């Protein structure tokens, strides 16, 4: 009797089945929602399936001899975050992710990158309170339209009667109790956005037309009371950070400010590897909008001119603008073809009026229309003009954008963003080899200088050493699984006095984990000319039976220069 042959389960092709959208109390998790000054907080909960490797694309033959294609699910940032120890969650604070050291490193790198660009685009960073009184939210209009999505806090009003100092008949100060009745408890709301606070900052000083535009940037944490069943990883959270920005400008400056904001978006997304994105212009809703038709038409024309000048493809979505003004949304496409709405640029006529914001300008009637005049008589008349407010978020929610970034790069981030940049593997556990590896660690990480305190922006790099007694093949597999960008292997032949280049020690380098291989090898070529052959002539000790891809042998100073170059060029 022949034993039954065990068969692998047949994978149903992608076209034969589509995952239904997940719903919670009638709310689809694939739906996108926007608020007054940010991009949507949620990502699509479902996505198409994509094969991951050539081996899997070839498939296998099932029980009837028919070749069946195998698909791996698309990358999930939650799985990546767990595997790489980037973040975690806890039931004690649902919707508020806990970032591990490596996840915090990525978060800080993203904010540092944006901060480095702010001076070129005229932004100044500010800090604003986390909560405001209910009366402020009523003034801004958020209490009427957004109250259910806000966290509220009640202030402590059970204070003791104050003792007031009064002067007695003999001239000496004596205390007398105030018998004021206890005030009603004050109600506060944790901010879901930064725009009201930035309006208060603008309002705090007298402004002239010469001061504008004024550009504020803010990374303060925000809170939104999302439905508990809809919370998911970093894509749908209750506490998050946003690269929030608000521009207060003259009506005549709107077009230029929109163009600069689009330039900012282009710079950031191309640097982060998102070269495929689309712009969407959302115009005046049919009902329940604020402002005159003339204001809306003028604003939409300015946005159209800025979009045409940007050179990026865009399309129009009629009636989908916010109630206070038209907006531009940015849709990015990741490596698996999924679209995500991230950045947003929105015009706001309403909030400056609600907060009675103004600046002094000549010929105020013409200034309010965005028209200039050279008439000296008209310019003698000064008056107060309401500024235009532009809400701008380049990445949107940083937590959410990290999820998009991790999935786009399949967990293998570029060197400058990676929390695991370099690892040095020893061929043996001999003491001289281990000492040499640790010496290279101090050199490559740029921490060998003991001079303290260090200067601001002193560059350091993350370099680890694996000097365990495992075989080199096991170490390489472990390093690749942990997503190290550069794997360096050193042995006795890399020492001075054996097989070295001149008086320099060497290191065998594998950079196959780098996302942008072309630019990485261009950098290596500049450091060591002639090293870009399809199969490197000098493979070195690291590439003989060590389970490593094509690599290059570099002097230790060349490897240090490579690390510096990859970081500075955002590779």
C-alpha positions as CSV (number, residue, x, y, z in Angstrom):
1,X,0.0,0.0,0.0
2,X,1.5,3.3,-1.1
3,X,1.6,6.0,1.6
4,X,-0.5,9.1,1.0
5,X,1.6,11.9,-0.4
6,X,1.4,15.1,1.8
7,X,0.5,18.1,-0.3
8,X,1.0,21.7,0.4
9,X,-2.2,23.7,0.8
10,X,-3.2,25.5,-2.4
11,X,-3.0,29.2,-2.2
12,X,-6.1,30.9,-3.8
13,X,-5.0,33.5,-6.4
14,X,-5.4,37.2,-5.5
15,X,-8.1,37.7,-8.2
16,X,-10.3,35.0,-6.7
17,X,-10.7,36.6,-3.3
18,X,-10.8,40.1,-1.8
19,X,-10.8,40.8,1.9
20,X,-13.9,42.6,3.1
21,X,-13.5,45.9,4.8
22,X,-13.4,45.7,8.6
23,X,-16.2,47.6,10.3
24,X,-16.7,48.8,13.8
25,X,-20.2,50.0,14.7
26,X,-20.8,50.8,11.0
27,X,-17.5,52.7,10.6
28,X,-15.3,51.2,7.9
29,X,-11.6,51.1,8.9
30,X,-10.8,51.8,5.3
31,X,-12.6,55.0,5.3
32,X,-10.6,58.2,5.5
33,X,-11.6,61.1,7.6
34,X,-10.1,64.6,7.8
35,X,-10.3,67.3,10.4
36,X,-9.7,71.0,10.4
37,X,-6.0,71.0,10.1
38,X,-4.5,67.7,9.4
39,X,-4.5,64.8,7.0
40,X,-6.6,61.7,7.9
41,X,-5.5,59.7,10.9
42,X,-6.2,56.2,9.5
43,X,-4.7,54.0,6.8
44,X,-6.4,51.4,4.7
45,X,-6.9,48.3,6.8
46,X,-6.8,46.1,3.8
47,X,-4.4,45.9,0.8
48,X,-3.7,43.9,-2.2
49,X,-1.4,40.9,-2.1
50,X,2.0,41.0,-3.8
51,X,4.6,38.2,-4.3
52,X,7.8,38.9,-2.6
53,X,10.5,36.8,-4.3
54,X,11.3,35.2,-7.6
55,X,11.3,31.8,-6.0
56,X,7.7,32.3,-4.9
57,X,6.7,33.7,-8.2
58,X,7.7,30.5,-9.9
59,X,5.2,28.6,-7.7
60,X,4.9,24.9,-7.5
61,X,2.7,22.1,-8.9
62,X,-0.3,21.0,-6.9
63,X,-1.9,17.6,-6.7
64,X,-3.2,17.8,-10.3
65,X,0.1,19.0,-11.8
66,X,-1.2,22.6,-12.1
67,X,1.3,25.2,-11.1
68,X,-0.1,27.4,-8.3
69,X,1.3,30.8,-7.5
70,X,2.2,31.6,-3.9
71,X,1.8,35.1,-2.6
72,X,3.1,36.6,0.6
73,X,0.9,39.1,2.3
74,X,2.0,42.8,1.9
75,X,4.2,44.1,4.7
76,X,2.5,45.1,7.9
77,X,4.1,47.8,10.1
78,X,2.8,46.0,13.2
79,X,4.7,42.8,12.4
80,X,7.8,44.8,11.4
81,X,7.6,46.9,14.6
82,X,7.4,43.8,16.8
83,X,10.2,41.9,14.9
84,X,12.5,44.9,15.1
85,X,11.5,46.1,18.6
86,X,10.4,49.5,17.4
87,X,7.2,50.1,19.4
88,X,4.6,48.4,21.5
89,X,1.1,49.0,22.9
90,X,-0.5,48.4,26.3
91,X,-4.1,48.1,27.5
92,X,-3.4,50.7,30.2
93,X,-3.2,53.3,27.5
94,X,-5.1,52.2,24.4
95,X,-4.3,54.1,21.2
96,X,-1.0,55.6,22.6
97,X,2.0,53.7,21.3
98,X,5.1,53.1,23.4
99,X,8.2,53.7,21.4
100,X,11.3,51.5,22.1
101,X,14.7,53.1,21.7
102,X,15.1,52.0,18.1
103,X,11.6,53.3,17.2
104,X,12.3,56.6,19.1
105,X,15.5,56.9,17.0
106,X,13.5,56.8,13.7
107,X,10.9,59.3,15.1
108,X,13.7,61.7,16.2
109,X,15.4,61.3,12.8
110,X,12.2,62.3,11.0
111,X,11.7,65.4,13.2
112,X,15.4,66.4,12.9
113,X,15.2,66.1,9.1
114,X,12.2,68.4,9.1
115,X,13.8,70.9,11.5
116,X,16.8,71.0,9.3
117,X,14.6,72.2,6.4
118,X,12.6,74.8,8.4
119,X,15.1,77.7,8.0
120,X,15.1,77.4,4.2
121,X,11.3,77.6,4.1
122,X,11.0,80.4,6.8
123,X,9.4,78.4,9.6
124,X,10.1,79.0,13.3
125,X,9.2,76.3,15.8
126,X,6.9,77.1,18.7
127,X,5.6,75.3,21.8
128,X,2.0,75.5,22.8
129,X,-0.2,74.2,25.7
130,X,-1.7,70.7,25.6
131,X,-5.2,71.8,26.8
132,X,-7.4,74.8,26.6
133,X,-10.6,76.0,28.2
134,X,-13.9,75.0,26.7
135,X,-14.5,78.7,25.9
136,X,-11.6,78.7,23.5
137,X,-12.8,75.7,21.6
138,X,-16.3,77.3,21.4
139,X,-14.7,80.4,19.9
140,X,-12.7,78.4,17.3
141,X,-15.8,76.4,16.4
142,X,-14.3,73.0,17.3
143,X,-16.6,72.5,20.3
144,X,-19.7,72.6,18.1
145,X,-18.2,70.4,15.3
146,X,-15.5,68.2,17.0
147,X,-16.5,67.9,20.6
148,X,-17.3,64.2,20.4
149,X,-13.7,63.4,19.2
150,X,-12.0,65.4,22.0
151,X,-10.9,64.3,25.5
152,X,-12.2,66.7,28.2
153,X,-10.8,67.4,31.6
154,X,-12.4,69.1,34.6
155,X,-10.4,71.6,36.6
156,X,-10.1,71.5,40.4
157,X,-12.3,74.2,41.9
158,X,-12.4,73.0,45.5
159,X,-9.9,75.6,46.7
160,X,-9.7,77.2,50.1
161,X,-11.0,80.7,50.6
162,X,-8.1,83.2,50.0
163,X,-6.9,85.4,52.8
164,X,-6.6,89.0,51.6
165,X,-4.3,91.4,53.3
166,X,-6.1,94.5,54.6
167,X,-4.8,97.5,56.5
168,X,-6.1,98.0,60.1
169,X,-6.6,101.3,61.9
170,X,-3.1,101.1,63.4
171,X,-1.4,100.8,60.0
172,X,-0.5,97.1,60.4
173,X,-1.4,94.5,57.8
174,X,-3.9,91.9,58.9
175,X,-5.5,89.0,57.0
176,X,-9.2,88.9,56.2
177,X,-10.9,85.9,54.6
178,X,-12.5,86.3,51.2
179,X,-15.9,84.8,51.4
180,X,-16.3,84.3,47.7
181,X,-18.3,81.3,46.8
182,X,-16.5,78.5,45.1
183,X,-16.6,78.9,41.3
184,X,-18.0,76.2,39.1
185,X,-15.5,73.6,37.9
186,X,-13.8,74.7,34.7
187,X,-13.9,72.4,31.7
188,X,-10.8,71.9,29.5
189,X,-10.2,70.0,26.2
190,X,-7.0,68.3,25.2
191,X,-6.1,69.7,21.9
192,X,-6.7,67.6,18.8
193,X,-5.0,70.2,16.6
194,X,-2.7,73.3,17.0
195,X,-4.5,76.0,15.0
196,X,-6.3,77.8,17.9
197,X,-3.0,78.0,19.9
198,X,-1.2,79.4,16.9
199,X,-3.9,82.0,16.5
200,X,-3.3,83.1,20.1
201,X,0.4,83.5,19.3
202,X,-0.3,85.7,16.3
203,X,-2.8,87.7,18.4
204,X,-0.3,88.3,21.2
205,X,1.5,91.0,19.4
206,X,0.7,94.0,17.2
207,X,1.4,93.0,13.5
208,X,2.2,95.1,10.4
209,X,2.0,94.1,6.8
210,X,5.8,94.2,6.8
211,X,5.9,91.3,9.3
212,X,4.0,88.9,7.1
213,X,4.2,86.1,6.3
214,X,4.6,84.6,9.7
215,X,5.2,80.8,9.7
216,X,4.8,78.7,12.9
217,X,5.8,75.0,13.2
218,X,4.8,72.7,16.1
219,X,5.4,69.1,17.1
220,X,3.3,69.2,20.2
221,X,1.4,65.9,21.0
222,X,-2.2,65.8,20.0
223,X,-5.1,63.7,21.3
224,X,-8.3,62.5,19.5
225,X,-10.9,60.2,21.1
226,X,-11.0,57.6,18.4
227,X,-13.4,54.6,18.7
228,X,-11.6,51.9,20.7
229,X,-12.4,49.2,18.2
230,X,-10.9,51.2,15.4
231,X,-7.4,51.6,17.0
232,X,-4.7,49.9,15.1
233,X,-0.9,50.0,15.5
234,X,0.5,53.4,14.5
235,X,-2.2,54.1,11.8
236,X,-5.2,54.8,14.1
237,X,-4.2,56.2,17.4
238,X,-5.5,58.5,20.1
239,X,-2.2,60.3,20.9
240,X,0.1,61.3,18.1
241,X,2.5,64.0,16.9
242,X,2.1,66.0,13.8
243,X,4.5,68.3,11.9
244,X,1.9,71.0,12.2
245,X,2.5,74.3,10.5
246,X,0.4,77.5,10.1
247,X,1.2,80.4,7.8
248,X,-0.4,83.8,8.4
249,X,0.0,85.8,5.2
250,X,-1.5,88.7,3.2
251,X,-4.1,87.8,0.5
252,X,-1.5,88.7,-2.2
253,X,1.0,86.2,-0.7
254,X,-1.3,83.1,-0.8
255,X,-0.1,81.8,-4.2
256,X,3.6,82.1,-3.3
257,X,3.1,80.4,0.1
258,X,1.2,77.5,-1.5
259,X,4.0,77.1,-4.1
260,X,6.6,77.0,-1.4
261,X,4.6,74.5,0.6
262,X,4.4,72.3,-2.5
263,X,8.2,72.6,-3.0
264,X,8.6,71.5,0.7
265,X,6.4,68.5,0.1
266,X,8.4,67.5,-3.1
267,X,11.7,67.8,-1.3
268,X,10.6,65.7,1.7
269,X,8.9,62.9,-0.3
270,X,11.6,62.5,-2.8
271,X,14.2,62.3,-0.1
272,X,12.2,59.7,1.7
273,X,11.8,57.6,-1.4
274,X,8.2,58.5,-2.4
275,X,8.6,59.7,-5.9
276,X,5.1,58.6,-7.0
277,X,2.5,60.9,-5.5
278,X,-0.5,62.8,-6.7
279,X,-2.0,66.2,-5.7
280,X,-5.8,66.6,-5.2
281,X,-7.6,70.0,-5.2
282,X,-10.8,69.9,-3.2
283,X,-13.1,72.9,-4.0
284,X,-16.0,74.7,-2.3
285,X,-18.8,72.4,-0.9
286,X,-22.2,73.1,-2.2
287,X,-23.7,73.8,1.2
288,X,-22.6,74.9,4.7
289,X,-19.5,76.8,3.6
290,X,-18.2,80.1,5.1
291,X,-17.2,83.2,3.2
292,X,-18.3,84.8,0.0
293,X,-18.2,83.3,-3.5
294,X,-15.6,85.9,-4.5
295,X,-13.3,84.8,-1.7
296,X,-13.7,81.1,-2.7
297,X,-13.2,81.7,-6.4
298,X,-10.1,83.8,-5.8
299,X,-8.6,81.2,-3.4
300,X,-9.3,78.3,-5.8
301,X,-7.7,80.2,-8.7
302,X,-4.6,80.8,-6.6
303,X,-4.4,77.1,-5.7
304,X,-4.8,76.1,-9.4
305,X,-2.0,78.4,-10.5
306,X,0.3,77.0,-7.8
307,X,-0.6,73.4,-8.8
308,X,0.0,74.1,-12.5
309,X,3.4,75.7,-11.7
310,X,4.4,72.7,-9.5
311,X,4.8,70.4,-12.5
312,X,3.2,67.6,-10.5
313,X,0.1,65.8,-11.8
314,X,-3.1,66.8,-10.0
315,X,-6.8,66.3,-10.3
316,X,-9.8,68.1,-9.0
317,X,-12.4,66.9,-6.5
318,X,-15.4,69.2,-6.6
319,X,-17.3,70.0,-3.4
320,X,-14.8,68.1,-1.1
321,X,-13.2,71.2,0.4
322,X,-13.4,72.1,4.1
323,X,-16.2,74.4,5.2
324,X,-13.7,77.2,5.8
325,X,-11.7,77.0,2.5
326,X,-10.3,74.9,-0.4
327,X,-7.4,72.4,0.2
328,X,-4.8,70.4,-1.5
329,X,-4.2,66.8,-0.3
330,X,-1.2,64.6,-1.2
331,X,-1.7,60.9,-2.1
332,X,1.5,58.8,-2.1
333,X,1.8,55.3,-3.5
334,X,4.1,52.9,-1.7
335,X,6.2,50.1,-3.1
336,X,3.2,47.7,-3.0
337,X,0.9,50.0,-4.9
338,X,-1.3,51.1,-1.9
339,X,-2.3,54.8,-1.8
340,X,-2.1,56.8,1.4
341,X,-3.3,60.4,2.0
342,X,-0.6,62.1,4.1
343,X,0.3,65.8,3.5
344,X,-2.3,68.5,3.3
345,X,-2.3,72.3,2.5
346,X,-5.5,74.1,3.5
347,X,-6.7,77.7,3.2
348,X,-8.8,79.0,6.1
349,X,-10.9,82.2,6.0
350,X,-12.9,81.5,9.1
351,X,-10.5,81.0,12.0
352,X,-8.7,84.4,11.6
353,X,-12.1,86.1,11.8
354,X,-13.3,84.1,14.8
355,X,-10.1,85.2,16.7
356,X,-10.3,88.7,15.3
357,X,-6.8,88.6,14.0
358,X,-5.5,91.5,12.0
359,X,-2.5,93.4,10.8
360,X,-2.0,97.1,9.9
361,X,-1.7,97.9,6.2
362,X,-2.1,100.9,3.8
363,X,-5.2,101.0,1.6
364,X,-6.9,98.3,3.7
365,X,-9.8,97.7,1.2
366,X,-7.4,96.9,-1.7
367,X,-5.1,94.9,0.7
368,X,-8.0,92.7,1.7
369,X,-8.6,91.9,-2.0
370,X,-5.0,91.1,-2.6
371,X,-4.6,94.1,-4.9
372,X,-1.6,96.4,-4.8
373,X,-1.7,100.2,-5.4
374,X,1.1,102.8,-5.9
375,X,-1.3,105.7,-5.3
376,X,0.4,107.7,-2.6
377,X,-3.0,109.2,-1.4
378,X,-4.6,105.7,-1.0
379,X,-1.5,104.4,0.8
380,X,-1.8,107.2,3.4
381,X,-4.9,105.5,4.7
382,X,-4.0,102.8,7.2
383,X,-6.3,100.2,8.5
384,X,-6.7,96.7,9.9
385,X,-6.8,93.7,7.5
386,X,-7.6,90.1,8.4
387,X,-4.8,87.7,7.4
388,X,-5.2,84.5,5.5
389,X,-4.4,81.3,7.4
390,X,-2.8,78.3,5.7
391,X,-2.8,75.0,7.5
392,X,0.2,72.9,6.4
393,X,1.3,69.4,7.3
394,X,4.0,67.7,5.2
395,X,4.1,64.3,6.9
396,X,0.9,64.6,8.8
397,X,0.8,62.3,11.8
398,X,4.4,61.2,12.4
399,X,3.3,57.9,13.9
400,X,1.1,57.1,10.9
401,X,3.8,58.2,8.4
402,X,6.3,55.9,10.2
403,X,3.9,53.0,9.4
404,X,3.7,54.0,5.8
405,X,7.5,54.3,5.7
406,X,8.1,50.9,7.3
407,X,5.7,49.2,4.9
408,X,7.1,51.1,1.8
409,X,10.6,49.9,2.6
410,X,9.5,46.5,3.8
411,X,11.3,47.2,7.1
412,X,14.7,47.9,5.5
413,X,15.1,51.7,6.1
414,X,17.7,53.8,4.4
415,X,21.0,54.1,6.3
416,X,20.4,57.6,7.6
417,X,17.0,56.6,9.2
418,X,18.0,53.1,10.3
419,X,18.4,52.3,14.0
420,X,20.7,49.4,12.9
421,X,23.2,51.0,10.7
422,X,26.5,49.0,10.9
423,X,27.4,45.7,12.5
424,X,31.0,44.3,12.6
425,X,31.2,40.5,12.6
426,X,34.4,38.6,13.7
427,X,35.5,35.5,11.8
428,X,36.9,34.0,15.0
429,X,36.6,34.7,18.6
430,X,40.4,35.2,19.0
431,X,41.3,38.0,21.3
432,X,43.3,40.1,18.7
433,X,40.3,39.9,16.2
434,X,37.8,40.9,18.9
435,X,40.0,43.8,20.0
436,X,40.3,45.0,16.4
437,X,36.5,44.8,15.9
438,X,36.0,46.9,19.0
439,X,38.6,49.4,17.8
440,X,36.7,49.7,14.5
441,X,33.4,50.2,16.4
442,X,34.8,53.3,18.2
443,X,36.2,54.6,14.9
444,X,33.1,54.0,12.8
445,X,30.6,55.3,15.4
446,X,32.7,58.5,15.8
447,X,32.7,58.1,19.6
448,X,36.5,57.6,20.0
449,X,36.9,61.3,20.8
450,X,36.5,61.7,24.6
451,X,36.4,65.5,24.5
452,X,33.3,66.7,26.4
453,X,30.9,68.5,26.2
454,X,30.3,67.7,22.6
455,X,29.2,70.3,20.1
456,X,25.6,70.5,19.0
457,X,24.8,68.3,16.0
458,X,28.0,66.2,16.6
459,X,27.5,63.3,14.2
460,X,27.5,59.8,15.7
461,X,26.5,56.5,14.2
462,X,25.1,53.2,15.5
463,X,27.7,50.4,15.2
464,X,27.3,47.0,16.9
465,X,29.7,44.1,17.2
466,X,28.9,40.4,17.1
467,X,32.0,38.6,18.5
468,X,30.1,35.5,19.6
469,X,31.5,32.0,19.1
470,X,28.9,31.3,16.3
471,X,30.0,30.5,12.8
472,X,30.4,33.5,10.4
473,X,27.5,32.1,8.3
474,X,25.2,32.2,11.4
475,X,26.3,35.7,12.2
476,X,25.6,37.0,8.7
477,X,22.1,35.4,8.6
478,X,21.4,37.0,12.0
479,X,22.6,40.4,10.9
480,X,20.5,40.3,7.7
481,X,17.4,39.3,9.6
482,X,17.9,42.3,11.9
483,X,18.1,44.6,8.9
484,X,21.5,46.0,9.3
485,X,22.4,48.3,6.4
486,X,26.2,47.6,6.4
487,X,27.7,44.3,7.4
488,X,31.5,44.4,8.0
489,X,33.5,41.2,8.5
490,X,37.0,41.2,9.9
491,X,39.5,38.4,10.4
492,X,43.2,38.0,11.0
493,X,44.0,38.8,7.3
494,X,42.5,42.3,7.7
495,X,45.2,43.3,10.2
496,X,48.2,45.5,9.5
497,X,51.2,43.3,8.7
498,X,49.2,40.7,6.8
499,X,47.0,41.3,3.8
500,X,46.4,45.0,4.0
501,X,46.6,48.0,1.7
502,X,49.6,50.1,2.4
503,X,49.7,50.8,6.2
504,X,45.9,50.7,6.5
505,X,43.9,47.9,8.0
506,X,41.0,46.7,5.9
507,X,37.4,45.5,6.4
508,X,35.1,43.5,4.1
509,X,31.8,45.3,3.5
510,X,28.4,44.1,2.3
511,X,25.9,46.9,1.4
512,X,23.2,44.7,-0.3
513,X,20.7,45.7,2.4
514,X,20.8,49.4,1.3
515,X,17.4,50.3,-0.4
516,X,19.1,52.5,-3.1
517,X,21.8,50.3,-4.5
518,X,22.7,52.5,-7.4
519,X,23.4,55.6,-5.3
520,X,25.2,53.5,-2.6
521,X,27.6,52.0,-5.2
522,X,28.1,55.5,-6.7
523,X,29.2,56.6,-3.3
524,X,31.6,53.6,-3.0
525,X,33.0,54.3,-6.4
526,X,33.9,57.9,-5.4
527,X,35.7,56.6,-2.3
528,X,37.4,53.6,-4.0
529,X,37.4,53.9,-7.8
530,X,37.0,50.7,-9.8
531,X,34.9,48.9,-7.2
532,X,31.7,48.7,-9.2
533,X,32.3,45.6,-11.3
534,X,29.3,43.2,-11.3
535,X,31.5,40.7,-9.4
536,X,34.1,42.6,-7.3
537,X,37.6,41.6,-8.1
538,X,38.6,41.9,-4.5
539,X,36.0,40.0,-2.6
540,X,38.2,39.6,0.4
541,X,37.8,37.1,3.3
542,X,34.2,38.1,3.9
543,X,32.8,36.8,0.6
544,X,34.3,33.2,0.5
545,X,31.7,30.8,1.8
546,X,30.3,33.4,4.2
547,X,26.8,33.6,2.8
548,X,27.3,37.3,1.7
549,X,26.4,39.0,-1.5
550,X,28.8,40.9,-3.7
551,X,30.8,43.2,-1.6
552,X,34.0,45.2,-1.5
553,X,37.1,45.4,0.6
554,X,37.8,48.9,1.9
555,X,40.4,50.4,4.1
556,X,39.1,51.3,7.5
557,X,39.3,55.1,6.7
558,X,37.4,54.4,3.4
559,X,34.7,52.6,5.3
560,X,34.4,55.4,7.8
561,X,34.0,57.9,4.9
562,X,31.3,55.7,3.4
563,X,29.3,55.8,6.6
564,X,29.6,59.6,6.7
565,X,28.6,59.9,3.0
566,X,25.5,57.7,3.4
567,X,24.3,59.7,6.3
568,X,24.9,63.2,4.8
569,X,23.3,62.3,1.4
570,X,20.2,60.7,3.0
571,X,21.0,57.3,1.5
